[in-house]
Amino acid sequence: MLAFDHFAVSAATLEEGTAHVAAHLGHDMGPGGEHTRMGTHNRLSGLGPGEYLEVIAIDPAAPAPPHPRWFDLDRRSGSPRVGNWIARTDALDTFVAAFPDAGRPVDFERGPYRWRMAVPDDGILPFDGCFPAVIEWLSPAPEFPESSLRLTALDLRHPDPAVPGVIAQLIEDPRITATNGPRRITARLDTPDGPREIA
């Protein structure tokens, strides 16, 4: 089974994404960095031990990669939204053998961090991103200053009737639920100002 790692807010720019987080969660995102292989960059904040929140966008200063970017960012349009969630495993090769639509393992490195992630060739995860991006950390995962943010629920909604059963196969986490309806990912969090949600 997988374990929740983080969720990602995708946006046209990091500035728009961080403003979306500030408006909904009352939180200023921490620093991040660049993903050279994908032509993207991000900002990160912790959600407690082993979990975090990411804002991700195409890096305008980076050359376009010769392949589709991850998280369906090449087709992204409109306002910032929770575009994806990411789950971790200790056996990525075994996972993609069982779920080949998750993508193929790709190696990444940034500073002291090394990881592998299943990335579909077209950059589009199943169920419009309601299926998780799956990561295997090869180095210790990032650690973050205390943010006083904690994920309490991640609601996945998609019209495909298969979604609830597939998600139940992948992860046993009472915070993560999947239902049918118009596509939407909503994260609910405890914050210093009380319960908040972001979608």
C-alpha positions in Angstrom: 0.0 0.0 0.0 1.0 3.6 -0.5 1.4 6.3 2.1 0.4 10.0 1.6 3.4 12.2 0.9 2.2 15.6 -0.3 -0.4 17.4 -2.5 0.4 19.9 -5.2 -1.3 23.2 -6.2 -0.6 23.8 -9.8 -0.7 27.4 -11.2 0.4 29.5 -14.2 3.1 31.1 -12.0 4.5 30.5 -8.5 3.2 33.9 -7.5 -0.4 33.0 -8.4 -0.1 29.6 -6.6 1.4 31.0 -3.4 -1.3 33.7 -3.4 -4.0 31.0 -3.7 -2.5 29.2 -0.7 -2.3 32.4 1.3 -6.0 33.3 0.5 -7.3 29.9 1.4 -5.0 28.7 4.2 -3.6 32.0 5.6 -0.1 30.6 5.0 3.0 32.0 3.3 4.7 29.2 1.4 8.3 28.3 2.1 11.2 28.2 -0.4 11.6 25.6 -3.1 13.7 25.2 -6.2 13.9 24.0 -9.8 13.3 20.7 -11.6 15.7 21.0 -14.5 14.5 17.8 -16.2 10.9 19.0 -16.3 11.3 22.8 -16.7 9.3 23.5 -13.6 9.9 25.1 -10.2 8.1 25.0 -6.8 7.7 26.2 -3.3 7.2 23.9 -0.3 5.8 24.0 3.2 5.5 21.2 5.8 2.4 19.5 7.0 4.0 17.7 9.9 6.4 14.8 9.9 6.8 13.2 6.5 4.1 15.3 4.7 4.1 18.6 2.9 2.3 21.0 0.5 3.8 22.0 -2.9 3.0 24.9 -5.2 4.3 24.0 -8.7 4.4 25.9 -12.0 6.3 26.0 -15.3 9.6 27.8 -14.9 9.7 30.7 -17.4 13.5 30.9 -17.1 14.0 27.2 -18.0 14.2 25.8 -21.5 11.2 23.6 -22.5 12.0 20.0 -22.0 11.9 17.6 -25.1 9.0 15.7 -23.5 5.7 16.5 -21.8 6.0 18.0 -18.3 4.7 16.2 -15.3 1.4 16.9 -13.5 -0.2 17.8 -16.9 1.3 21.3 -16.7 1.5 21.7 -20.4 -2.3 21.7 -20.6 -3.0 23.6 -17.4 -5.1 26.7 -17.7 -7.3 28.8 -15.5 -7.0 29.6 -11.8 -4.7 27.8 -9.5 -6.1 24.5 -8.1 -5.1 21.4 -6.3 -4.0 19.5 -9.4 -2.4 16.3 -7.9 -1.5 14.4 -4.9 1.6 12.4 -4.4 2.0 9.1 -2.5 5.2 7.3 -1.5 6.3 3.7 -1.8 9.5 1.8 -1.1 9.0 -0.4 -4.2 8.3 1.8 -7.2 9.2 -0.8 -9.8 6.8 -3.3 -8.3 4.1 -0.6 -8.2 4.4 0.4 -11.8 4.4 -3.2 -12.9 1.0 -3.6 -11.2 -0.3 -0.2 -12.3 1.5 0.6 -15.6 -0.8 3.6 -16.3 1.0 5.3 -13.4 3.9 5.9 -15.7 7.5 4.8 -15.8 10.2 5.4 -13.2 12.2 8.6 -13.7 15.2 9.6 -11.6 15.4 13.1 -10.1 18.0 14.9 -8.1 18.1 18.4 -6.5 20.7 19.4 -3.9 20.8 16.7 -1.2 17.6 15.1 -2.4 17.3 12.1 -4.7 14.1 10.4 -5.7 12.3 8.4 -8.4 8.8 9.1 -9.6 6.4 7.4 -11.9 5.8 9.8 -14.7 3.4 9.0 -17.6 4.9 9.6 -21.1 2.2 12.1 -21.9 2.5 13.8 -18.4 -1.2 13.0 -17.6 -2.0 10.7 -14.7 -5.1 8.5 -14.7 -8.4 10.0 -13.7 -7.2 13.6 -14.4 -4.8 13.5 -11.5 -7.1 11.9 -9.0 -4.7 8.8 -9.3 -1.6 9.7 -7.3 1.8 10.5 -8.6 3.9 7.8 -6.9 7.4 8.7 -5.5 10.2 6.6 -4.0 12.6 8.6 -1.9 16.2 7.5 -2.4 17.5 10.0 0.1 15.8 11.2 3.3 12.7 13.2 2.3 12.8 17.0 2.9 12.2 18.3 6.4 10.5 21.6 7.0 10.1 24.2 9.7 7.0 23.8 11.8 4.0 25.4 9.9 1.2 24.4 12.3 -0.6 23.1 9.2 -2.0 19.5 9.3 -3.9 17.7 6.6 -7.2 16.4 8.0 -8.9 15.2 4.7 -8.2 14.9 1.0 -11.4 14.5 -1.0 -11.0 13.1 -4.5 -13.9 13.5 -6.8 -14.2 12.2 -10.4 -17.0 11.0 -12.7 -15.4 7.7 -13.5 -17.2 5.0 -11.4 -14.0 3.1 -11.1 -12.2 5.8 -9.1 -13.4 4.9 -5.5 -12.4 1.3 -5.9 -9.0 2.0 -7.4 -8.1 4.5 -4.7 -9.2 2.0 -2.0 -6.8 -0.5 -3.5 -3.9 1.9 -3.4 -4.0 3.5 0.1 -5.4 2.9 3.5 -5.6 6.4 5.0 -8.9 7.5 6.6 -8.2 11.1 5.5 -8.3 10.2 1.8 -11.7 9.5 0.3 -12.8 9.1 -3.3 -16.3 9.7 -4.7 -18.0 10.3 -8.0 -18.9 13.7 -9.4 -17.3 16.5 -11.3 -13.5 16.3 -11.1 -12.1 18.1 -8.0 -9.5 17.6 -5.3 -10.2 19.3 -2.0 -7.7 19.4 0.9 -8.9 20.2 4.4 -6.4 21.3 6.9 -6.1 22.4 10.5 -4.4 25.8 10.6 -3.5 28.3 13.3 -6.7 30.1 12.4 -8.9 27.0 12.5 -10.1 24.5 9.9 -9.6 25.7 6.3 -9.9 24.1 2.9 -8.2 24.5 -0.5 -9.2 23.1 -3.9 
